């Protein structure tokens, strides 16, 4: 049984964070981009260290190559945040379009009209959002990631609050 008070606190924190992200999407988008840059630097460094410690030549070359690419990507994201935002936003748009295409294809092959219609509709929404994001680049790059994170956080918060309000009390067990 979920702890209702804990779920309420989590829901309020998610909702509050979502509202902040929606109120300041540019700041949140830049923060996301910078965090991604530092993660790539960290991952690239770890891969380079792993390559230096490996004894198998193909592993060394592959791991070293991936490490250098990750490290350079991180440096570029940190050094040129505007370009990094555009790149990350384009990647998100492509992921949405691919996700939409896969849901559309899967919706065609599902049995039962209700499930296939919902999946088909979800595919249309994902593909359309991806296309909208891609078509509005570079202008949309400064706010898209922050708006998406804000909407996601708000959605999680509302779900947690609804679960907390509908879950039976632990004393009812």
C-alpha positions, 0 to 999 in steps of 0.5 A: 500500500502506498504511503499517502503522505509521502505520495502527497509530498512527492506530488507537490514537489513534482508539481512545484518543479513542473510549474517552475520549469514551465515558468522559466523554460529557457533557463531550464533548457540551458540547465538540461543542456549543460548537465548533458554536456557535463555527463558526456565529459564524465562518460568520455573520461571514464571510457578513455580510462577504461581503454587505457586499462584494457589489454585487448586491441579492438576493445582499446580502439573502440572504447578509446574512440567512443570516449574521445567522441563523448568527451568532445561532444561534452566540451562542445555542449558546454562551450556552445550552449546555443548550438547544443540546445539546437542539437538536443532539441533536434534529437528530441524531435527525431525521437518523437517522430520515430516513436510516432512512426513506430506507434502508428505501425504497431497500431495497424497490427494490433488486434482489437479496435480500441487498443489500435485506435489509441495507439494510432492516436498516440502515434499521430500525436508523437509524430506531429509534435516531433514535426512541429518541433523540427519545423520551428527550429532554431527558434523553438530550441531555447524553450522546448526542452524546458517546456517538455520537462515542465509538462512531464514533472507536472504530469507526474505530480498530478498522477502522484496526487491522484493516487494519494487521494484515491488509495485506501488508508493503511488502516483499511487493510 
